[in-house]
């Protein structure tokens, strides 16, 4: 993952050879987590300011974005961290100094923890 065009670069895990690039997620992706059950990569768009944030589900077999999860952000704010709970099918997104949002994989906020 790079913050320059093309944004996402996929490498062969054995040879580390570049196998694909994608500009479909822009240049703001800064956090990725692997979803073993779906054999997919969740990628946080940290450049997209509120009122809407984006998380992409990348399919490594097709080398393409399989889905875009959209969620509410405060105007002008950006998310910076992403975590995934495979057992609970939840995504955790942090907005620095503000809150941690718990999202379903469909993007529905199920909880929010305000940071001190």
N, CA, C and O atoms as a Tinker XYZ file with bonds, in Angstrom:
   464  protein
     1  N      0.856000   -1.173000    0.000000    73     2
     2  CA     0.000000    0.000000    0.000000    64     1     3
     3  C      0.897000    1.229000    0.000000    63     2     4     5
     4  O      1.831000    1.333000    0.795000    81     3
     5  N      0.605000    2.147000   -0.891000    73     3     6
     6  CA     1.378000    3.384000   -0.944000    64     5     7
     7  C      0.441000    4.575000   -0.956000    63     6     8     9
     8  O     -0.732000    4.441000   -1.305000    81     7
     9  N      0.938000    5.714000   -0.585000    73     7    10
    10  CA     0.137000    6.932000   -0.642000    64     9    11
    11  C      0.545000    7.757000   -1.854000    63    10    12    13
    12  O      0.647000    8.982000   -1.792000    81    11
    13  N      0.769000    7.075000   -2.922000    73    11    14
    14  CA     1.068000    7.698000   -4.210000    64    13    15
    15  C      0.409000    6.837000   -5.274000    63    14    16    17
    16  O      0.072000    5.681000   -5.015000    81    15
    17  N      0.226000    7.368000   -6.430000    73    15    18
    18  CA    -0.394000    6.592000   -7.499000    64    17    19
    19  C      0.457000    5.368000   -7.787000    63    18    20    21
    20  O      1.678000    5.511000   -7.856000    81    19
    21  N     -0.087000    4.197000   -7.958000    73    19    22
    22  CA    -1.494000    3.861000   -8.088000    64    21    23
    23  C     -2.211000    3.573000   -6.781000    63    22    24    25
    24  O     -3.370000    3.160000   -6.831000    81    23
    25  N     -1.609000    3.761000   -5.620000    73    23    26
    26  CA    -2.318000    3.583000   -4.353000    64    25    27
    27  C     -2.183000    2.204000   -3.751000    63    26    28    29
    28  O     -1.746000    2.082000   -2.607000    81    27
    29  N     -2.545000    1.152000   -4.484000    73    27    30
    30  CA    -2.423000   -0.200000   -3.961000    64    29    31
    31  C     -1.538000   -1.015000   -4.883000    63    30    32    33
    32  O     -1.720000   -1.044000   -6.100000    81    31
    33  N     -0.581000   -1.671000   -4.267000    73    31    34
    34  CA     0.296000   -2.557000   -5.019000    64    33    35
    35  C      0.216000   -3.929000   -4.369000    63    34    36    37
    36  O      0.386000   -4.048000   -3.156000    81    35
    37  N     -0.040000   -4.970000   -5.160000    73    35    38
    38  CA    -0.124000   -6.339000   -4.651000    64    37    39
    39  C      1.119000   -7.108000   -5.094000    63    38    40    41
    40  O      1.534000   -7.048000   -6.251000    81    39
    41  N      1.695000   -7.829000   -4.139000    73    39    42
    42  CA     2.919000   -8.584000   -4.388000    64    41    43
    43  C      2.681000  -10.074000   -4.182000    63    42    44    45
    44  O      1.863000  -10.467000   -3.351000    81    43
    45  N      3.383000  -10.886000   -4.924000    73    43    46
    46  CA     3.360000  -12.335000   -4.740000    64    45    47
    47  C      4.045000  -12.637000   -3.404000    63    46    48    49
    48  O      5.164000  -12.185000   -3.161000    81    47
    49  N      3.374000  -13.398000   -2.545000    73    47    50
    50  CA     3.897000  -13.683000   -1.223000    64    49    51
    51  C      5.144000  -14.548000   -1.210000    63    50    52    53
    52  O      5.907000  -14.510000   -0.245000    81    51
    53  N      5.363000  -15.312000   -2.242000    73    51    54
    54  CA     6.549000  -16.167000   -2.308000    64    53    55
    55  C      7.743000  -15.435000   -2.908000    63    54    56    57
    56  O      8.852000  -15.510000   -2.380000    81    55
    57  N      7.517000  -14.735000   -3.998000    73    55    58
    58  CA     8.635000  -14.125000   -4.732000    64    57    59
    59  C      8.786000  -12.628000   -4.457000    63    58    60    61
    60  O      9.821000  -12.037000   -4.766000    81    59
    61  N      7.755000  -12.021000   -3.880000    73    59    62
    62  CA     7.692000  -10.581000   -3.645000    64    61    63
    63  C      7.715000   -9.778000   -4.946000    63    62    64    65
    64  O      8.035000   -8.589000   -4.949000    81    63
    65  N      7.374000  -10.442000   -6.043000    73    63    66
    66  CA     7.256000   -9.745000   -7.325000    64    65    67
    67  C      5.937000   -8.971000   -7.361000    63    66    68    69
    68  O      4.914000   -9.456000   -6.878000    81    67
    69  N      5.966000   -7.788000   -7.923000    73    67    70
    70  CA     4.754000   -6.987000   -8.097000    64    69    71
    71  C      3.839000   -7.695000   -9.087000    63    70    72    73
    72  O      4.244000   -7.969000  -10.216000    81    71
    73  N      2.594000   -7.998000   -8.670000    73    71    74
    74  CA     1.668000   -8.706000   -9.562000    64    73    75
    75  C      0.500000   -7.835000  -10.010000    63    74    76    77
    76  O     -0.151000   -8.139000  -11.009000    81    75
    77  N      0.230000   -6.757000   -9.282000    73    75    78
    78  CA    -0.906000   -5.926000   -9.659000    64    77    79
    79  C     -0.810000   -4.564000   -8.989000    63    78    80    81
    80  O     -0.217000   -4.417000   -7.920000    81    79
    81  N     -1.405000   -3.574000   -9.641000    73    79    82
    82  CA    -1.577000   -2.258000   -9.036000    64    81    83
    83  C     -3.021000   -1.829000   -9.262000    63    82    84    85
    84  O     -3.666000   -2.268000  -10.214000    81    83
    85  N     -3.516000   -0.979000   -8.391000    73    83    86
    86  CA    -4.893000   -0.503000   -8.531000    64    85    87
    87  C     -4.980000    0.936000   -8.062000    63    86    88    89
    88  O     -4.471000    1.291000   -7.000000    81    87
    89  N     -5.628000    1.751000   -8.863000    73    87    90
    90  CA    -5.894000    3.136000   -8.487000    64    89    91
    91  C     -7.340000    3.303000   -8.020000    63    90    92    93
    92  O     -7.773000    4.419000   -7.733000    81    91
    93  N     -8.095000    2.188000   -7.940000    73    91    94
    94  CA    -9.518000    2.242000   -7.600000    64    93    95
    95  C     -9.776000    2.776000   -6.198000    63    94    96    97
    96  O    -10.879000    3.236000   -5.902000    81    95
    97  N     -8.763000    2.716000   -5.331000    73    95    98
    98  CA    -8.934000    3.184000   -3.961000    64    97    99
    99  C     -8.277000    4.536000   -3.733000    63    98   100   101
   100  O     -8.162000    4.983000   -2.592000    81    99
   101  N     -7.853000    5.179000   -4.784000    73    99   102
   102  CA    -7.199000    6.477000   -4.651000    64   101   103
   103  C     -5.819000    6.328000   -4.043000    63   102   104   105
   104  O     -5.213000    5.260000   -4.116000    81   103
   105  N     -5.322000    7.403000   -3.443000    73   103   106
   106  CA    -3.982000    7.381000   -2.863000    64   105   107
   107  C     -4.010000    7.553000   -1.350000    63   106   108   109
   108  O     -2.977000    7.834000   -0.743000    81   107
   109  N     -5.171000    7.391000   -0.736000    73   107   110
   110  CA    -5.280000    7.628000    0.703000    64   109   111
   111  C     -5.296000    6.396000    1.571000    63   110   112   113
   112  O     -5.455000    6.510000    2.786000    81   111
   113  N     -5.137000    5.215000    0.990000    73   111   114
   114  CA    -5.163000    3.993000    1.791000    64   113   115
   115  C     -3.912000    3.937000    2.660000    63   114   116   117
   116  O     -2.793000    4.003000    2.152000    81   115
   117  N     -4.109000    3.814000    3.990000    73   115   118
   118  CA    -2.939000    3.751000    4.860000    64   117   119
   119  C     -2.965000    2.585000    5.829000    63   118   120   121
   120  O     -1.951000    2.321000    6.476000    81   119
   121  N     -4.056000    1.889000    5.957000    73   119   122
   122  CA    -4.153000    0.736000    6.857000    64   121   123
   123  C     -4.866000   -0.384000    6.123000    63   122   124   125
   124  O     -5.880000   -0.156000    5.464000    81   123
   125  N     -4.336000   -1.594000    6.237000    73   123   126
   126  CA    -4.988000   -2.762000    5.656000    64   125   127
   127  C     -5.003000   -3.886000    6.678000    63   126   128   129
   128  O     -4.082000   -4.008000    7.486000    81   127
   129  N     -6.050000   -4.711000    6.645000    73   127   130
   130  CA    -6.146000   -5.899000    7.489000    64   129   131
   131  C     -6.673000   -7.041000    6.631000    63   130   132   133
   132  O     -7.476000   -6.836000    5.722000    81   131
   133  N     -6.207000   -8.244000    6.937000    73   131   134
   134  CA    -6.588000   -9.414000    6.153000    64   133   135
   135  C     -7.782000  -10.112000    6.799000    63   134   136   137
   136  O     -7.828000  -10.288000    8.017000    81   135
   137  N     -8.738000  -10.504000    5.974000    73   135   138
   138  CA    -9.941000  -11.231000    6.382000    64   137   139
   139  C     -9.805000  -12.651000    5.825000    63   138   140   141
   140  O    -10.064000  -12.891000    4.646000    81   139
   141  N     -9.397000  -13.582000    6.681000    73   139   142
   142  CA    -9.120000  -14.945000    6.229000    64   141   143
   143  C    -10.372000  -15.649000    5.714000    63   142   144   145
   144  O    -10.309000  -16.370000    4.719000    81   143
   145  N    -11.516000  -15.446000    6.385000    73   143   146
   146  CA   -12.750000  -16.118000    5.968000    64   145   147
   147  C    -13.158000  -15.729000    4.547000    63   146   148   149
   148  O    -13.590000  -16.581000    3.771000    81   147
   149  N    -13.024000  -14.473000    4.209000    73   147   150
   150  CA   -13.393000  -13.993000    2.871000    64   149   151
   151  C    -12.219000  -14.040000    1.891000    63   150   152   153
   152  O    -12.402000  -13.828000    0.693000    81   151
   153  N    -11.023000  -14.316000    2.395000    73   151   154
   154  CA    -9.799000  -14.182000    1.614000    64   153   155
   155  C     -9.798000  -12.823000    0.931000    63   154   156   157
   156  O     -9.713000  -12.710000   -0.292000    81   155
   157  N     -9.897000  -11.799000    1.769000    73   155   158
   158  CA    -9.998000  -10.424000    1.281000    64   157   159
   159  C     -9.152000   -9.512000    2.160000    63   158   160   161
   160  O     -8.760000   -9.875000    3.269000    81   159
   161  N     -8.886000   -8.337000    1.646000    73   159   162
   162  CA    -8.142000   -7.315000    2.378000    64   161   163
   163  C     -9.058000   -6.114000    2.566000    63   162   164   165
   164  O     -9.606000   -5.581000    1.601000    81   163
   165  N     -9.218000   -5.693000    3.818000    73   163   166
   166  CA    -9.949000   -4.458000    4.112000    64   165   167
   167  C     -8.926000   -3.325000    4.113000    63   166   168   169
   168  O     -7.870000   -3.448000    4.734000    81   167
   169  N     -9.224000   -2.230000    3.429000    73   167   170
   170  CA    -8.289000   -1.112000    3.299000    64   169   171
   171  C     -8.991000    0.194000    3.669000    63   170   172   173
   172  O    -10.038000    0.529000    3.114000    81   171
   173  N     -8.403000    0.919000    4.610000    73   171   174
   174  CA    -8.968000    2.183000    5.087000    64   173   175
   175  C     -8.496000    3.338000    4.220000    63   174   176   177
   176  O     -7.298000    3.501000    3.987000    81   175
   177  N     -9.437000    4.135000    3.748000    73   175   178
   178  CA    -9.121000    5.368000    3.032000    64   177   179
   179  C     -8.964000    6.464000    4.075000    63   178   180   181
   180  O     -9.954000    6.959000    4.613000    81   179
   181  N     -7.720000    6.843000    4.363000    73   179   182
   182  CA    -7.451000    7.847000    5.390000    64   181   183
   183  C     -7.396000    9.263000    4.831000    63   182   184   185
   184  O     -7.239000   10.215000    5.595000    81   183
   185  N     -7.521000    9.423000    3.533000    73   183   186
   186  CA    -7.482000   10.755000    2.925000    64   185   187
   187  C     -8.874000   11.355000    2.776000    63   186   188   189
   188  O     -9.016000   12.568000    2.628000    81   187
   189  N     -9.895000   10.515000    2.815000    73   187   190
   190  CA   -11.271000   10.969000    2.597000    64   189   191
   191  C    -11.801000   11.651000    3.861000    63   190   192   193
   192  O    -12.032000   10.974000    4.863000    81   191
   193  N    -12.001000   12.983000    3.843000    73   191   194
   194  CA   -12.550000   13.641000    5.022000    64   193   195
   195  C    -14.062000   13.452000    5.116000    63   194   196   197
   196  O    -14.732000   13.192000    4.116000    81   195
   197  N    -14.600000   13.589000    6.362000    73   195   198
   198  CA   -16.048000   13.489000    6.556000    64   197   199
   199  C    -16.767000   14.548000    5.754000    63   198   200   201
   200  O    -16.172000   15.555000    5.369000    81   199
   201  N    -18.011000   14.332000    5.506000    73   199   202
   202  CA   -18.950000   13.544000    6.299000    64   201   203
   203  C    -19.039000   12.050000    5.944000    63   202   204   205
   204  O    -19.861000   11.343000    6.526000    81   203
   205  N    -18.231000   11.558000    5.021000    73   203   206
   206  CA   -18.310000   10.145000    4.677000    64   205   207
   207  C    -16.917000    9.534000    4.629000    63   206   208   209
   208  O    -16.028000   10.044000    3.947000    81   207
   209  N    -16.735000    8.433000    5.361000    73   207   210
   210  CA   -15.496000    7.679000    5.295000    64   209   211
   211  C    -15.689000    6.467000    4.406000    63   210   212   213
   212  O    -16.814000    6.072000    4.098000    81   211
   213  N    -14.562000    5.879000    3.997000    73   211   214
   214  CA   -14.631000    4.697000    3.122000    64   213   215
   215  C    -13.645000    3.634000    3.572000    63   214   216   217
   216  O    -12.517000    3.924000    3.970000    81   215
   217  N    -14.111000    2.389000    3.497000    73   215   218
   218  CA   -13.269000    1.218000    3.685000    64   217   219
   219  C    -13.523000    0.334000    2.481000    63   218   220   221
   220  O    -14.672000    0.061000    2.133000    81   219
   221  N    -12.458000   -0.111000    1.848000    73   219   222
   222  CA   -12.584000   -0.942000    0.657000    64   221   223
   223  C    -12.317000   -2.405000    0.999000    63   222   224   225
   224  O    -11.436000   -2.709000    1.804000    81   223
   225  N    -13.076000   -3.302000    0.387000    73   223   226
   226  CA   -12.782000   -4.732000    0.484000    64   225   227
   227  C    -12.176000   -5.154000   -0.838000    63   226   228   229
   228  O    -12.845000   -5.160000   -1.871000    81   227
   229  N    -10.905000   -5.506000   -0.794000    73   227   230
   230  CA   -10.150000   -5.863000   -1.992000    64   229   231
   231  C    -10.091000   -7.377000   -2.125000    63   230   232   233
   232  O     -9.759000   -8.082000   -1.172000    81   231
   233  N    -10.412000   -7.865000   -3.305000    73   231   234
   234  CA   -10.381000   -9.298000   -3.604000    64   233   235
   235  C     -9.041000   -9.634000   -4.253000    63   234   236   237
   236  O     -8.800000   -9.238000   -5.394000    81   235
   237  N     -8.153000  -10.366000   -3.546000    73   235   238
   238  CA    -6.838000  -10.659000   -4.112000    64   237   239
   239  C     -6.867000  -11.666000   -5.266000    63   238   240   241
   240  O     -5.913000  -11.736000   -6.040000    81   239
   241  N     -7.925000  -12.431000   -5.392000    73   239   242
   242  CA    -8.027000  -13.365000   -6.520000    64   241   243
   243  C     -8.338000  -12.622000   -7.815000    63   242   244   245
   244  O     -7.736000  -12.880000   -8.858000    81   243
   245  N     -9.290000  -11.693000   -7.729000    73   243   246
   246  CA    -9.678000  -10.906000   -8.908000    64   245   247
   247  C     -8.804000   -9.674000   -9.094000    63   246   248   249
   248  O     -8.824000   -9.031000  -10.144000    81   247
   249  N     -8.025000   -9.352000   -8.039000    73   247   250
   250  CA    -7.197000   -8.134000   -8.044000    64   249   251
   251  C     -8.049000   -6.900000   -8.306000    63   250   252   253
   252  O     -7.725000   -6.056000   -9.142000    81   251
   253  N     -9.163000   -6.822000   -7.556000    73   251   254
   254  CA   -10.107000   -5.725000   -7.753000    64   253   255
   255  C    -10.831000   -5.401000   -6.447000    63   254   256   257
   256  O    -10.897000   -6.226000   -5.536000    81   255
   257  N    -11.367000   -4.192000   -6.376000    73   255   258
   258  CA   -12.204000   -3.809000   -5.244000    64   257   259
   259  C    -13.522000   -4.566000   -5.360000    63   258   260   261
   260  O    -14.222000   -4.459000   -6.367000    81   259
   261  N    -13.855000   -5.328000   -4.327000    73   259   262
   262  CA   -15.093000   -6.120000   -4.325000    64   261   263
   263  C    -16.260000   -5.344000   -3.716000    63   262   264   265
   264  O    -17.416000   -5.578000   -4.068000    81   263
   265  N    -15.955000   -4.421000   -2.802000    73   263   266
   266  CA   -17.019000   -3.651000   -2.149000    64   265   267
   267  C    -16.417000   -2.389000   -1.541000    63   266   268   269
   268  O    -15.228000   -2.337000   -1.228000    81   267
   269  N    -17.253000   -1.386000   -1.382000    73   267   270
   270  CA   -16.871000   -0.163000   -0.690000    64   269   271
   271  C    -17.851000    0.042000    0.452000    63   270   272   273
   272  O    -19.057000    0.153000    0.233000    81   271
   273  N    -17.328000    0.094000    1.674000    73   271   274
   274  CA   -18.144000    0.342000    2.857000    64   273   275
   275  C    -18.073000    1.834000    3.142000    63   274   276   277
   276  O    -16.986000    2.390000    3.297000    81   275
   277  N    -19.214000    2.471000    3.209000    73   275   278
   278  CA   -19.291000    3.902000    3.499000    64   277   279
   279  C    -19.865000    4.076000    4.902000    63   278   280   281
   280  O    -20.794000    3.370000    5.297000    81   279
   281  N    -19.302000    5.021000    5.646000    73   279   282
   282  CA   -19.757000    5.246000    7.020000    64   281   283
   283  C    -19.649000    6.736000    7.340000    63   282   284   285
   284  O    -18.914000    7.476000    6.687000    81   283
   285  N    -20.393000    7.154000    8.355000    73   283   286
   286  CA   -20.448000    8.567000    8.717000    64   285   287
   287  C    -19.205000    8.983000    9.505000    63   286   288   289
   288  O    -18.737000    8.264000   10.388000    81   287
   289  N    -18.687000   10.156000    9.162000    73   287   290
   290  CA   -17.575000   10.798000    9.867000    64   289   291
   291  C    -17.964000   12.238000   10.160000    63   290   292   293
   292  O    -18.753000   12.817000    9.414000    81   291
   293  N    -17.436000   12.833000   11.222000    73   291   294
   294  CA   -17.672000   14.261000   11.421000    64   293   295
   295  C    -17.083000   15.046000   10.247000    63   294   296   297
   296  O    -16.041000   14.676000    9.708000    81   295
   297  N    -17.744000   16.112000    9.862000    73   295   298
   298  CA   -17.289000   16.931000    8.735000    64   297   299
   299  C    -15.828000   17.336000    8.914000    63   298   300   301
   300  O    -15.431000   17.826000    9.970000    81   299
   301  N    -15.045000   17.125000    7.872000    73   299   302
   302  CA   -13.655000   17.518000    7.864000    64   301   303
   303  C    -12.706000   16.587000    8.600000    63   302   304   305
   304  O    -11.492000   16.780000    8.535000    81   303
   305  N    -13.220000   15.584000    9.296000    73   303   306
   306  CA   -12.372000   14.647000   10.043000    64   305   307
   307  C    -11.972000   13.468000    9.162000    63   306   308   309
   308  O    -12.666000   13.134000    8.203000    81   307
   309  N    -10.841000   12.840000    9.499000    73   307   310
   310  CA   -10.357000   11.671000    8.760000    64   309   311
   311  C    -10.083000   10.533000    9.735000    63   310   312   313
   312  O     -9.583000   10.755000   10.838000    81   311
   313  N    -10.409000    9.340000    9.327000    73   311   314
   314  CA   -10.059000    8.160000   10.118000    64   313   315
   315  C     -8.579000    7.866000    9.904000    63   314   316   317
   316  O     -8.018000    8.196000    8.859000    81   315
   317  N     -7.939000    7.234000   10.914000    73   315   318
   318  CA    -6.513000    6.975000   10.760000    64   317   319
   319  C     -6.105000    5.534000   11.052000    63   318   320   321
   320  O     -5.031000    5.110000   10.626000    81   319
   321  N     -6.918000    4.784000   11.754000    73   319   322
   322  CA    -6.566000    3.410000   12.115000    64   321   323
   323  C     -7.737000    2.481000   11.818000    63   322   324   325
   324  O     -8.902000    2.870000   11.901000    81   323
   325  N     -7.390000    1.231000   11.466000    73   323   326
   326  CA    -8.389000    0.223000   11.132000    64   325   327
   327  C     -8.007000   -1.093000   11.781000    63   326   328   329
   328  O     -6.841000   -1.489000   11.760000    81   327
   329  N     -8.992000   -1.774000   12.361000    73   327   330
   330  CA    -8.809000   -3.126000   12.890000    64   329   331
   331  C    -10.033000   -3.937000   12.497000    63   330   332   333
   332  O    -11.096000   -3.383000   12.215000    81   331
   333  N     -9.872000   -5.257000   12.480000    73   331   334
   334  CA   -10.965000   -6.145000   12.071000    64   333   335
   335  C    -11.114000   -7.258000   13.093000    63   334   336   337
   336  O    -10.125000   -7.858000   13.515000    81   335
   337  N    -12.347000   -7.533000   13.488000    73   335   338
   338  CA   -12.680000   -8.637000   14.386000    64   337   339
   339  C    -13.375000   -9.708000   13.555000    63   338   340   341
   340  O    -14.565000   -9.581000   13.268000    81   339
   341  N    -12.652000  -10.771000   13.158000    73   339   342
   342  CA   -13.258000  -11.778000   12.292000    64   341   343
   343  C    -14.385000  -12.551000   12.968000    63   342   344   345
   344  O    -15.350000  -12.926000   12.302000    81   343
   345  N    -14.286000  -12.796000   14.268000    73   343   346
   346  CA   -15.334000  -13.551000   14.966000    64   345   347
   347  C    -16.642000  -12.762000   15.016000    63   346   348   349
   348  O    -17.723000  -13.327000   14.849000    81   347
   349  N    -16.535000  -11.451000   15.247000    73   347   350
   350  CA   -17.725000  -10.614000   15.349000    64   349   351
   351  C    -18.111000   -9.922000   14.060000    63   350   352   353
   352  O    -19.111000   -9.207000   14.006000    81   351
   353  N    -17.303000  -10.139000   13.001000    73   351   354
   354  CA   -17.582000   -9.482000   11.719000    64   353   355
   355  C    -17.707000   -7.974000   11.895000    63   354   356   357
   356  O    -18.643000   -7.352000   11.393000    81   355
   357  N    -16.737000   -7.391000   12.625000    73   355   358
   358  CA   -16.776000   -5.962000   12.906000    64   357   359
   359  C    -15.492000   -5.293000   12.462000    63   358   360   361
   360  O    -14.414000   -5.886000   12.496000    81   359
   361  N    -15.631000   -4.053000   12.048000    73   359   362
   362  CA   -14.501000   -3.188000   11.711000    64   361   363
   363  C    -14.428000   -2.098000   12.778000    63   362   364   365
   364  O    -15.454000   -1.574000   13.213000    81   363
   365  N    -13.205000   -1.762000   13.195000    73   363   366
   366  CA   -12.987000   -0.705000   14.169000    64   365   367
   367  C    -12.201000    0.398000   13.478000    63   366   368   369
   368  O    -11.133000    0.157000   12.916000    81   367
   369  N    -12.742000    1.612000   13.527000    73   367   370
   370  CA   -12.115000    2.760000   12.878000    64   369   371
   371  C    -11.869000    3.834000   13.928000    63   370   372   373
   372  O    -12.762000    4.169000   14.707000    81   371
   373  N    -10.650000    4.373000   13.943000    73   371   374
   374  CA   -10.304000    5.414000   14.903000    64   373   375
   375  C    -10.207000    6.760000   14.211000    63   374   376   377
   376  O     -9.557000    6.896000   13.175000    81   375
   377  N    -10.861000    7.749000   14.795000    73   375   378
   378  CA   -10.701000    9.144000   14.388000    64   377   379
   379  C     -9.871000    9.782000   15.496000    63   378   380   381
   380  O    -10.355000    9.929000   16.619000    81   379
   381  N     -8.621000   10.164000   15.200000    73   379   382
   382  CA    -7.682000   10.614000   16.232000    64   381   383
   383  C     -8.246000   11.683000   17.159000    63   382   384   385
   384  O     -8.782000   12.699000   16.719000    81   383
   385  N     -8.107000   11.421000   18.453000    73   383   386
   386  CA    -8.541000   12.387000   19.458000    64   385   387
   387  C    -10.040000   12.514000   19.613000    63   386   388   389
   388  O    -10.504000   13.314000   20.425000    81   387
   389  N    -10.814000   11.746000   18.857000    73   387   390
   390  CA   -12.272000   11.890000   18.895000    64   389   391
   391  C    -12.968000   10.624000   19.395000    63   390   392   393
   392  O    -13.600000   10.636000   20.451000    81   391
   393  N    -12.850000    9.522000   18.626000    73   391   394
   394  CA   -13.587000    8.314000   18.988000    64   393   395
   395  C    -13.095000    7.097000   18.211000    63   394   396   397
   396  O    -12.360000    7.210000   17.230000    81   395
   397  N    -13.524000    5.932000   18.684000    73   395   398
   398  CA   -13.372000    4.681000   17.948000    64   397   399
   399  C    -14.783000    4.251000   17.579000    63   398   400   401
   400  O    -15.655000    4.148000   18.442000    81   399
   401  N    -15.000000    4.007000   16.317000    73   399   402
   402  CA   -16.306000    3.591000   15.822000    64   401   403
   403  C    -16.267000    2.100000   15.506000    63   402   404   405
   404  O    -15.328000    1.616000   14.875000    81   403
   405  N    -17.297000    1.375000   15.951000    73   403   406
   406  CA   -17.426000   -0.051000   15.660000    64   405   407
   407  C    -18.472000   -0.181000   14.560000    63   406   408   409
   408  O    -19.614000    0.248000   14.722000    81   407
   409  N    -18.072000   -0.775000   13.444000    73   407   410
   410  CA   -18.945000   -0.876000   12.273000    64   409   411
   411  C    -19.196000   -2.330000   11.906000    63   410   412   413
   412  O    -18.323000   -3.181000   12.070000    81   411
   413  N    -20.385000   -2.606000   11.411000    73   411   414
   414  CA   -20.625000   -3.902000   10.787000    64   413   415
   415  C    -19.878000   -3.895000    9.453000    63   414   416   417
   416  O    -19.475000   -2.834000    8.979000    81   415
   417  N    -19.692000   -5.062000    8.848000    73   415   418
   418  CA   -18.995000   -5.093000    7.561000    64   417   419
   419  C    -19.819000   -4.424000    6.462000    63   418   420   421
   420  O    -19.318000   -4.201000    5.360000    81   419
   421  N    -21.073000   -4.105000    6.755000    73   419   422
   422  CA   -21.912000   -3.361000    5.815000    64   421   423
   423  C    -21.797000   -1.851000    6.029000    63   422   424   425
   424  O    -22.334000   -1.068000    5.245000    81   423
   425  N    -21.090000   -1.440000    7.100000    73   423   426
   426  CA   -20.882000   -0.015000    7.348000    64   425   427
   427  C    -21.791000    0.600000    8.383000    63   426   428   429
   428  O    -21.707000    1.802000    8.637000    81   427
   429  N    -22.673000   -0.202000    8.998000    73   427   430
   430  CA   -23.569000    0.348000   10.019000    64   429   431
   431  C    -22.814000    0.480000   11.347000    63   430   432   433
   432  O    -22.217000   -0.481000   11.832000    81   431
   433  N    -22.850000    1.676000   11.920000    73   431   434
   434  CA   -22.198000    1.872000   13.204000    64   433   435
   435  C    -23.014000    1.179000   14.291000    63   434   436   437
   436  O    -24.207000    1.440000   14.445000    81   435
   437  N    -22.355000    0.288000   15.047000    73   435   438
   438  CA   -23.031000   -0.450000   16.102000    64   437   439
   439  C    -22.642000    0.050000   17.481000    63   438   440   441
   440  O    -23.353000   -0.198000   18.454000    81   439
   441  N    -21.522000    0.752000   17.576000    73   439   442
   442  CA   -21.094000    1.329000   18.862000    64   441   443
   443  C    -20.056000    2.417000   18.580000    63   442   444   445
   444  O    -19.439000    2.462000   17.515000    81   443
   445  N    -19.891000    3.279000   19.563000    73   443   446
   446  CA   -18.890000    4.331000   19.471000    64   445   447
   447  C    -18.307000    4.570000   20.864000    63   446   448   449
   448  O    -19.040000    4.715000   21.842000    81   447
   449  N    -16.997000    4.608000   20.935000    73   447   450
   450  CA   -16.302000    4.865000   22.194000    64   449   451
   451  C    -15.595000    6.206000   22.049000    63   450   452   453
   452  O    -14.663000    6.346000   21.258000    81   451
   453  N    -16.053000    7.193000   22.825000    73   451   454
   454  CA   -15.457000    8.518000   22.773000    64   453   455
   455  C    -14.113000    8.477000   23.508000    63   454   456   457
   456  O    -14.015000    7.955000   24.618000    81   455
   457  N    -13.095000    9.029000   22.874000    73   455   458
   458  CA   -11.765000    9.051000   23.479000    64   457   459
   459  C    -11.626000   10.231000   24.422000    63   458   460   461
   460  O    -12.195000   11.296000   24.182000    81   459
   461  N    -10.855000   10.042000   25.516000    73   459   462
   462  CA   -10.698000   11.149000   26.485000    64   461   463
   463  C     -9.876000   12.288000   25.910000    63   462   464
   464  O     -9.650000   13.290000   26.588000    81   463
